Amino acid sequence: MSRQTPRPEELELPEFLMPYEASPPAPAPPAATAAPDLHQSGLWIFILGDMTLFGAFFAGFALQARSQADVFAGSAETLLLGVGAVNTLILLTSSLFVVVATRAVAADDRPAAARALLATLLCALLFAGLKLTAYGVELSAGYTPTTNLFFTYYFVLTGIHLMHVVVGMALLLVAWRGLRREAGGVSVSFVEGAGIYWHMVDLLWVVLFPLLYIAWLP
């Protein structure tokens, strides 16, 4: 009985004689690292610069307050403390809605995110309305930016903050309209960026409120 000759494909060849197709596959290249979001980086740079500017204002306010403590204390007593406290609660509530919105958009629940942003916008409108009302009462009582140094700081700081509120409202409005679209719309990073900006607006008021209203209470 003749011995069966093995077929070519059954022969075990040395590794250096194996055809290229039969060589072990080359290891896959490592996955590329995601590039940083330049828009988010620019936002953080802007926020850092903005907070530095406000920090300089706060330092100047503190230095002047030490030299004119009686003037600052007497002027602070004329402010509408109740309106300032209510506005603080409004902004804190609005930041809570922003957190809900960013979590919802990250979970791809765009309707829920849109509802939370709408609630944030309503809080912002209420804050601006109350602040303008307070301005009206204070101006009608004769307190203007030229009354004394305290009111100069008061109107400048709260006025710049109110401008930030308006800018934040514009960003939130764009995000809200984009989330309501069935196709396209805004990206998750835009909503998150608008939320970060709004948290900065909230943080600034959390510093302004005790600095202007609470620190001078008897």
TORTORGU-317283 format. One record per residue: residue in three letters; x, y, z of N, C-alpha, C in turn. Coordinates in steps of 0.2 Angstrom, whole numbers, plus 5000, padded with zeros to 4 digits. Example, Ala and Ser with C-alpha at 12.3 -4.5 7.8 and 13.67 -1.06 7.14 Angstrom:
// TORTORGU-317283
ala506649725039506249785039506649845039ser506449895035506849955036506450005039
END
This chain:
// TORTORGU-317283
met500449945000500050005000500550065000ser500450104995500850164994500650224999arg501250255001501150305006500850375003gln500350405006499950465003500450525004thr500550554998500950614998500550675001pro500750715006500450765008500350825003arg499750855003499550914999500050975001pro500151014996500551074997500351115003glu499651125003499351165009499451135016glu499651065016499751035022500451035024leu500851065020501551065022501751115027glu502151105032502351155037502951185034leu502951245032503551285030503851325035pro504451335035504751385040504451455039glu504451485044504151555044504451595039phe505051595038505351645033505151625026leu504851565024504651545018503851545017met503551565022502851575022502651635017pro502151625013501951685009501651745013tyr501751805010501551865014500851865017glu500351835013499651835015499651795021ala500051745022499951705028500351725034ser500751785034501051805039500551835044pro500751835051500351865056500151935054pro499551955055499352025054499752075058ala499952125055500252185059499852215064pro500152225070499652255075499352325073ala498752335075498352395073498752455076pro498752505072499052565075498652595081pro498952625086498552645092497952705089ala497452705093496952745091497152815092ala496952865087497152935088496852965094thr497253005097496953045103496453095100ala495953105103495453155101495753225102ala495653265097495953335097495553375102pro495853425106495553465111495053505107asp494453525110493953565108494153635108leu494353665103494653735103494153785105his493553775104492953815106492953815113gln492953755117492953755124493553785127ser494153775124494753805126494653885126gly494453915121494353985120493854005125leu493353965127492853995132493153995139trp493553945140493953945147494354005148ile494754025142495154075142494854145143phe494254145140493854205141493554215148ile493354155151493054155158493654175163leu494254145161494854165166494954245166gly494954265160495054345159494554385162asp493954355161493354395164493354395172met493454335174493554335182494154375185thr494654375181495254415183495054495183leu494654515178494454585178493954595184phe493454555185493054565191493454555197gly493954515198494354515204494754575205ala494954615200495254675201494754725203phe494154725201493654775203493454755211phe493454695212493254675219493854695224ala494454695222495054715226495054795227gly494854825221494854895222494254915227phe493654885226493154895231493354885238ala493654835239493854815246494354875249leu494754895245495254945247494955015249gln494455035244494155095245493655085251ala493355025252492855025258493255025264arg493855015265494255015271494355095273ser494455135268494555205269493955245270gln493355215267492755255268492155205270ala492355175276491855125279491155155280asp491155215283490555245285490055255279val490355285274490055305268489755235264phe490155185264489955125261489455095265ala489455095271488955055276488355095275gly488355165275487755205275487355195268ser487755195263487555185256487255115255ala487555065258487254995257486654985260glu486455025265485855015269485255035264thr485355075259484855105255484655055249leu485055005248484954955243484354905245leu484054885240483454835241483654765243leu483754755249484054685251483654625249gly482954635249482554585248482554565240val482554615236482654605229483254565227gly483854585231484454555229484454485232ala484154465237484054405240483654355235val483154385233482654345228483054335221asn483454385219483854375213484354315214thr484654315220485154265221484854195221leu484254185224483854125223483654105216ile483454155212483254145205483854115201leu484454155202485054125198485254055200leu485254045207485453975209484953925206thr484353945206483853895203483953885195ser484153945192484353935185484953895183ser485453895188485953855187485853775188leu485353765192485053695193484753675186phe484353715183484053695177484553685171val485153725172485653715167486053645167val486153625174486353565175485953505172val485253515173484753465170484853465163ala484853525160484953535152485553495150thr486153505153486753475150486753405151arg486453375156486453305157485953275152ala485353315151484853285146485153285139val485553335137485753335130486353285130ala486753275135487253225135486953155134ala486353145137485953075136485553075130asp485653125125485253135119484453135120asp484353165126483553185127483553255126arg483453275119483453345117482753385120pro482253355119481653385122481653405129ala481953355133482053375141482553435141ala483053435137483553485138483253555136ala482853555131482553615128482053645134arg481753595137481253625142481653655148ala482253625150482653645155482953715153leu483153725147483453785145482953835145leu482353825143481753865143481653895150ala481653845155481553865162482153915164thr482753905162483353945163483254015160leu482954015154482854085151482354125155leu481854085157481254125161481554155168cys482054115171482354135177482754195175ala483154195170483554255168483154315166leu482554305163482154365162481854395168leu481654345173481454375180482054415183phe482654385183483154415186483254485183ala483254495177483454555174482854605175gly482254585175481654625177481754655184leu481854615189481954635196482554685196lys483054665193483654715193483454785190leu483154785185482954845182482454885186thr482054845190481554875194481954905200ala482454875203482854905208483254965206tyr483454965200483855025197483355085197gly482755065195482255125195482055155201val482055105206481855135213482455175216glu483055145215483655185217483755245214leu483655255207483755315204483255365206ser482655345206482055385208482155415215ala482555385220482755405226483355455226gly483655465221484155505220484855475220tyr484855415220485555375221485755365213thr486355395211486555385205487355365205pro487655345200488355325200488855385202thr488555445202488955495204488855515212thr488355485215488255505222488855495226asn489155435226489755425230490155365227leu490755355230491155295227490755225228phe490355215233490055155234489555145228phe489155195226488655185221488955185214thr489555215214489955205207490155135206tyr490355105211490555035211489954985210tyr489355005214488754975213488454965206phe488455025203488155025197488554995191val489255005192489654985187489654905188leu489754875194489854805194489154765193thr488654795195487954765194487754775186gly487954835184487854845176488254795172ile488854785173489254735169488954665170his488754655176488554585177487854575173leu487454635173486854625169486954615162met487454645159487654635152487854565151his488254535156488354465156487754425156val487254445159486654405159486254405153val486354465149486054475143486354425138val487054425138487454385133487254315135gly487254295141487054225143486354205140met485954255141485254235138485254225131ala485654265127485754255120485954185118leu486554165122486754095121486254045122leu485954045128485453995130484853995125leu484654055122484154055117484354025111val484954035108485253995102485253925104ala485453905110485453825111484753805112trp484253835115483553815115483253805108arg483353855104483053845097483353795093gly484053785094484353725091484153655093leu483953655100483753585102483053575100arg482653625098481953615096481853585089arg482453595085482453575078482453495078glu482053475073482053395072482653375069ala482953415065483653395062484153445063gly484753425063485253475064485253505071gly485253565071485253605078485953615080val485953625087486653635090486953575093ser487653575094488053525096487953515104val488153465106488253455113488753505116ser489253515113489753555116489553625116phe489153645111488853715112488453725118val487953675119487553675125487953675131glu488453635132488853635138489253705138gly489453735133489853795133489353855136ala488753855133488253905136488153895143gly488153825145487953815152488553835157ile489153825154489753845158489753925159tyr489653955153489554035154489054055159trp488454015159487954035164488154025171his488553975172488753955179489254015181met489654045176490054095178489654155180val489054175176488654225178488354215185asp488154155186487854145193488454155198leu489054135197489554135202489754205204leu489754255198489854325199489354355204trp488754335203488254365207488254345214val488454275215488554245222489054285226val489554315222490054355225489854425226leu489454455221489254525221488754535227phe488254485228487754495233488054505240pro488454465242488654475249489154535250leu489554555244489954605244489654675245leu489054675241488654745241488154745246tyr487854695247487254695252487354675259ile487654615259487754575266488254605270ala488854625267489454635271489354705276trp488854745274488754805278488154805283leu487854745283487354745288487554755295pro487154785300487454805306487454735311
END
